């Protein structure tokens, strides 16, 4: 029984286990496993902290985005309000300009009408003077006629002016 291979495998296994216990390998393995567990725990804690920081940053950026959206809406509302005010002012100024130009056109028409009336009166006066000159010349003959015509023309001109 001492010479069987199973016996020697058993002896070598027991010696190997004894050697491992003598060299304190199970304790070293346990320490290594504990160190690894601690390192993993630290990494998990660090990952948890990073996750919390990331969530805080995300919440902060979302708040900033909401604030920016509100500010953009306020800017748009103010721009619309200013555009409406500008449009109203422009409409008012346009109306005033149209009214002023209409008055100017009416004044020019009135001036042209007055000028035309003056020209017609002057033409009528010239025709009346010429007719009076002919009538007076036919009725009055001689040197006295020229003096009467000149006096009549002068008095007509003074009345027209």
Buried (B, 14 or more C-beta within 10 A) or exposed (E): EEEEEEEEEEEEEEEEEEEEEEEEEEEEEEEEEEEEEEEEEEEEEEEEEEEEEEEEEEEEEEEEEEEEEEEEEEEEEEEEEEEEEEEEEEEEEEEEEEEEEEEEEEEEEEEEEEEEEEEEEEEEBEEEBEEBBEEBEEEBEEEEBEEBBEEBBEEBEEEBE
